[in-house]
Amino acid sequence: DVKVTQSSRYLVKRTGEKVFLECVQDMDHENMFWYRQDPGLGLRLIYFSYDVKMKEKGDIPEGYSVSREKKERFSLILESASTNQTSMYLCASSPGQGGNYEQYFGPGTRLTVT
Amino acid sequence: GNSVTQMEGPVTLSEEAFLTINCTYTATGYPSLFWYVQYPGEGLQLLLKATKADDKGSNKGFEATYRKETTSFHLEKGSVQVSDSAVYFCALIRMFSGGYNKLIFGAGTRLAVHP
């Protein structure tokens, strides 16, 4: 059974803190993604990675960075958290090869920045 | 550019009612289309997909047909259940020359089914 796990379901941080959100997949997928989900805006892509140590900016990368040192792990970093980064963060992975483009999602991390 | 537009929710229905959630898209070419579902407190799950024009995706009683003439991919179910209460997202795939891809999502439509 495919599985994407995220390090926390709920997280509360203070403004200015450095925040790490971790995502691990056990499907040997090449592609991994970080989204944020906000009411009325759907899912917006922050960053994605199509290979180890490779990363690409998504639609809203400002205020975020990412790290992918191993194929199974993709980390989202908020260098200095701000209140407008309060959101639900979703990680996903996909094989991205051979026409199979389904993305598999983790359960999400609800981050509150106070 | 590529975009997906869904009908605004919430959609509130009685059990066993017929469901339609409209989705239209703007894209170059004919991208694969998807419906994802998010149950309360969970991440997104793929509900169904269609990879070319006139394809019909189906799963769990839900159906959607890829209509290139109307650039639509409306989600339908003949008889909804309380357990179908969730948020539904329509999405298309955008391909990049480097061989990778990303999904473009609609804003989501919340469905509430009451007994």
Interface residues (C-beta under 8 A of the other chain):
Chain A: V4 E30 N31 F33 G40 L41 G42 L43 R44 L45 F48 Y50 E56 G58 L90 A92 S94 G96 Q97 G99 Y101 E102 Q103 Y104 F105 G106 P107 G108
Chain B: S32 F34 Y36 G41 E42 G43 L44 Q45 L46 K49 T51 F89 I93 G98 G99 Y100 N101 K102 L103 F105 G106 A107 G108
